[in-house]
């Protein structure tokens, strides 16, 4: 996987140091980005932006910031607050992107007062970090040149970019994956088969390296639940049982690879990958 650097300008900022942010940071060239560490659970997003404004803005301008990419958790108010503040803080020609697995950028910026919404878009990448796919989606007012530039530079830096041509909750791949994931959870919650058995038959038939429960462990069960709650709120016909199943696991402290305990158990070395 290549760097996220755009054009001749060399500085890229990643906001959010969770699973996605750390992995994207690991794929960026050391000379091309400033990695801002993520917030603690009890910190408000405005506290993050105060650090950005007071400590790093001059450096961003000096280093010709090309892209700001927020990778914070799938919580819409958090993402909206940060996007609005980034728009107010970033240089005018800096592209602002949101890395979200389900929220379209149109929903994230709806009703926000922005100084330049034409440079705002979504850029959603995948796990593991060597996965080259990245989906680029704008909104009705995104400058097509910004999307073209992101597509072109992502391709140059080793990604396989896909343009999402219409506003789409879940983009392209995750709309398909959501149905698979939900049915896998429902199947396990009904006692039809264990997560291990479901993963095994899934891999046997489709010849994939990981089954749906292994994939959910990598993503993080809390993140999976946030996404499912979003789908349920928007579509209204999503079954409750898969979400209840996830909530029970999370209440038991099972989050997946990130804390070593999900549908499977993981070593400390696996947690750091």
C-alpha positions in Angstrom: 0.0 0.0 0.0 1.4 3.4 -0.9 1.5 6.9 0.6 -1.5 9.2 0.8 0.6 12.2 -0.4 -1.0 14.3 -3.1 0.8 16.2 -5.8 4.0 18.1 -5.1 2.8 19.1 -1.7 4.2 16.7 0.9 2.3 17.0 4.2 -0.7 14.7 5.0 -2.4 14.8 8.4 -4.3 11.8 9.8 -6.7 12.6 12.7 -7.5 9.6 14.7 -5.1 6.9 16.0 -7.5 3.9 16.2 -7.2 0.8 14.1 -7.8 2.5 10.8 -5.7 5.6 11.5 -2.7 3.6 12.7 -2.8 1.4 9.7 -3.0 4.3 7.3 -0.2 6.0 9.1 1.9 2.9 8.7 1.4 3.1 5.0 2.4 6.7 4.6 5.9 7.9 3.7 7.7 9.2 6.8 8.6 12.5 5.0 5.0 13.3 3.9 2.8 13.4 6.9 2.2 14.5 10.5 0.5 11.9 12.6 -1.8 13.4 15.2 -2.5 11.0 18.1 -6.1 10.2 18.8 -8.2 11.5 21.6 -8.8 9.7 24.9 -12.3 8.5 25.6 -13.1 11.4 27.9 -11.7 14.1 25.6 -14.0 16.3 23.4 -13.1 16.7 19.8 -12.7 20.4 20.3 -9.7 19.7 22.5 -8.1 17.9 19.6 -8.6 20.8 17.3 -7.2 23.3 19.9 -4.0 21.3 19.8 -4.0 21.3 16.0 -4.7 25.1 15.8 -2.1 26.1 18.5 0.7 23.7 17.8 0.6 22.6 14.2 -1.1 25.1 11.9 2.0 27.1 11.1 3.9 23.9 10.4 1.1 22.7 8.1 1.3 25.9 6.1 5.0 25.7 5.9 4.9 22.1 4.7 2.2 22.8 2.2 -0.5 20.5 3.6 -2.2 18.6 0.8 -4.7 16.3 2.6 -6.4 16.1 6.0 -8.0 12.7 6.6 -10.2 12.1 9.7 -10.3 8.5 10.9 -12.2 8.9 14.2 -14.9 6.4 15.3 -18.2 5.9 13.5 -20.1 8.4 15.6 -21.8 11.0 13.4 -21.7 14.0 15.8 -18.0 13.4 16.5 -17.3 13.3 12.8 -19.4 16.3 12.0 -17.8 18.4 14.7 -14.3 17.5 13.5 -15.1 18.1 9.8 -16.5 21.5 10.5 -13.4 22.5 12.5 -11.0 21.1 10.0 -12.8 23.1 7.3 -12.4 26.3 9.4 -8.7 25.6 10.2 -7.2 24.0 7.1 -5.6 26.1 4.2 -8.1 26.8 1.5 -6.6 24.5 -1.1 -6.3 21.5 1.3 -8.6 18.5 0.5 -10.5 17.3 3.6 -11.5 13.6 3.5 -13.6 11.5 5.9 -12.6 7.8 6.3 -16.0 6.3 7.1 -17.3 2.8 6.4 -21.0 3.6 6.3 -21.7 7.4 6.4 -21.8 9.1 3.0 -20.1 12.5 3.1 -23.4 14.2 2.3 -24.9 13.0 5.6 -21.8 14.0 7.5 -21.8 17.6 6.3 -25.6 18.2 6.1 -26.5 21.5 7.7 -23.0 22.5 8.6 -21.8 26.0 7.9 -18.6 25.4 5.9 -16.3 27.9 4.2 -15.4 25.5 1.4 -17.4 22.4 1.0 -16.2 21.9 -2.6 -12.9 20.3 -1.3 -14.7 17.8 1.1 -15.1 14.2 0.1 -14.9 10.6 1.5 -11.9 8.3 1.1 -12.6 4.9 2.6 -9.8 2.3 2.7 -9.8 -1.3 3.9 -8.1 -3.8 6.2 -5.5 -5.2 6.2 -3.2 -2.3 5.2 -1.9 -4.2 2.2 -5.4 -4.2 0.7 -5.2 -1.7 -2.2 -8.9 -0.9 -2.6 -10.0 2.6 -1.6 -13.4 4.2 -2.4 -13.7 7.9 -3.2 -17.1 9.6 -2.9 -18.0 13.2 -3.2 -21.3 15.0 -2.5 -23.4 17.2 -4.8 -21.1 20.2 -4.4 -17.7 18.5 -4.4 -15.5 19.9 -7.0 -15.0 17.1 -9.5 -11.3 18.1 -9.8 -10.8 17.1 -6.2 -12.3 13.7 -6.8 -10.2 13.3 -9.9 -7.0 14.3 -8.1 -7.7 11.9 -5.2 -8.4 9.1 -7.7 -5.2 9.9 -9.7 -2.9 10.3 -6.7 -4.3 7.2 -4.9 -3.5 5.2 -8.1 0.0 6.6 -8.4 0.7 5.7 -4.7 -0.3 2.1 -5.0 -4.0 2.1 -4.2 -6.8 0.7 -6.4 -9.3 3.5 -6.3 -13.0 3.1 -7.0 -15.3 6.1 -7.7 -18.7 5.9 -5.9 -20.9 7.5 -8.6 -24.0 8.1 -6.4 -24.6 8.9 -2.8 -24.5 5.6 -1.1 -24.6 4.6 2.6 -21.9 1.9 2.9 -20.3 2.9 -0.4 -19.9 -0.1 -2.8 -18.2 -3.0 -1.0 -19.6 -2.4 2.5 -23.2 -2.4 1.2 -22.6 -6.0 0.1 -20.5 -6.9 3.2 -23.2 -5.5 5.5 -25.7 -8.1 4.3 -23.1 -10.9 4.7 -22.1 -9.8 8.2 -25.6 -9.3 9.4 -26.7 -12.8 8.2 -23.6 -14.4 9.8 -24.5 -12.8 13.1 -28.1 -13.8 12.8 -27.1 -17.4 12.0 -24.9 -17.6 15.0 -27.4 -15.9 17.4 -30.0 -18.5 16.3 -27.7 -21.4 17.2 -27.7 -22.7 13.6 -23.9 -22.8 13.7 -21.0 -21.4 15.8 -18.9 -18.5 14.6 -16.0 -20.9 14.0 -18.2 -23.2 11.9 -19.6 -20.3 9.9 -16.1 -19.0 9.2 -15.0 -22.5 8.1 -17.7 -23.1 5.6 -17.5 -19.5 4.3 -13.8 -20.0 3.6 -14.3 -23.4 2.2 -16.9 -22.3 -0.4 -15.5 -18.8 -1.3 -11.7 -19.6 -0.9 -11.2 -16.4 1.2 -8.4 -16.2 3.9 -10.9 -15.0 6.6 -14.5 -15.7 7.4 -17.0 -13.0 8.5 -16.4 -13.4 12.2 -12.6 -13.2 11.8 -13.2 -10.1 9.7 -15.4 -8.5 12.3 -12.7 -9.2 15.0 -10.2 -7.3 12.9 -12.6 -4.3 12.4 -13.6 -4.3 16.1 -16.9 -5.4 17.4 -17.7 -2.0 18.8 -17.2 -0.5 15.4 -19.3 -3.2 13.8 -22.1 -2.4 16.2 -21.8 1.4 15.5 -22.2 0.7 11.8 -25.2 -1.7 12.4 -26.9 0.9 14.5 -26.5 3.4 11.7 -28.0 1.1 9.1 -30.9 0.3 11.5 -31.6 4.0 12.1 -31.6 4.8 8.4 -33.3 1.8 6.9 -35.7 0.8 9.6 -36.1 -2.9 8.5 -32.8 -4.2 10.0 -33.3 -7.1 12.4 -32.5 -6.4 16.1 -31.1 -9.8 17.0 -27.6 -9.3 15.4 -27.1 -6.1 17.3 -28.3 -7.6 20.6 -25.8 -10.4 20.0 -23.0 -7.9 19.5 -24.0 -5.9 22.5 -23.8 -8.9 24.7 -20.3 -9.7 23.5 -19.2 -6.0 24.0 -20.6 -6.0 27.5 -18.4 -9.0 28.2 -15.4 -6.9 27.1 -14.9 -8.7 23.8 -13.9 -6.2 21.2 -11.8 -8.3 18.8 -8.2 -8.1 17.8 -7.7 -4.7 19.4 -8.0 -6.1 23.0 -7.2 -9.7 22.3 -10.7 -11.1 22.8 -13.6 -11.2 20.4 -15.1 -14.2 18.6 -11.5 -15.6 18.9 -8.6 -15.1 21.2 -5.5 -13.2 20.0 -1.9 -12.9 21.2 -0.3 -9.5 22.0 1.7 -9.7 18.8 -1.6 -10.1 16.8 -3.0 -7.0 18.6 -0.1 -4.9 17.5 -0.4 -5.7 13.8 
